[in-house]
Amino acid sequence: MTFAFELAAGWVANVKSTPLGIHDFWLFIASGLLLNIAPGPDTAYIVGRSMQMGWRGGAAAALGIGAGCLCHVFAAALGLSALLVASARAFAAVKWLGAAYLCYIGLMLLLSRPPNPGVAGERDGQGVSFSRVFCQGALTNVLNPKVAMFFLAFLPQFVEADAPRKGLAFLTLGLIFVFNGTLWCLAVAVAKAAGRVQRSSRTIAWFNRGLGALFIYLGGRLALAER
């Protein structure tokens, strides 16, 4: 990770000589790391999947979350995020889709049955594939308009007001933020899986219930979100 930061530092030194208009880059890096380290729903999802499925499940969740954030980064660069702020209908549509999806995942986890010992395929946790974990992590971020507004509020603080290439500046900062965040999430997945409790049917059932309740709570909170 140190090498990655050194590489990024040298690269950004060259970027500052171009008309991108990025400023206070190290403040951006420090702020982004603090935001990623702070516990939140994404961390809870990664930890839960790591406990259920091992480090591969946690890594799939982390990569899915990163992919979902990338969608908002590209949207911010293209101006779509601004539409969610300006248009009440666009915000409401994405908000209700996201809330419904979160509640759906929560109900599925609450109603799922614990696996029988010795049944093949249990390493994927209740028969859930890694690709499905990836898609869940991605969609829970893609369908959350607050993620879009976060990037729209956070990234412009580090771009000059008169920068001629604001879209490219947004994209550059967003990619760096997502890259650093994904590295942190992968580290959380591996660390948690390495020290996870021994799995059993009862343990997995309780984790499913906890995750299910978390998703329903997040869905309800998102449904009540105001513009």
Secondary structure, 3 states (H helix, E strand, C coil): CHHHHHHHHHHHHHHCCCCCCECCHHHHHHHHHHHHHCCCHHHHHHHHHHHHHCHHHHHHHHHHHHHHHHHHHHHHHHCHHHHHHHCHHHHHHHHHHHHHHHHHHHHHHHHCCCCCCCCCCHHHCCCCCHHHHHHHHHHHHHCCHHHHHHHHHHHHHHECCCCCCHHHHHHHHHHHHHHHHHHHHHHHHHHHHHCCCCCCHHHHHHHHHHHHHHHHHHHHHHHCCCC
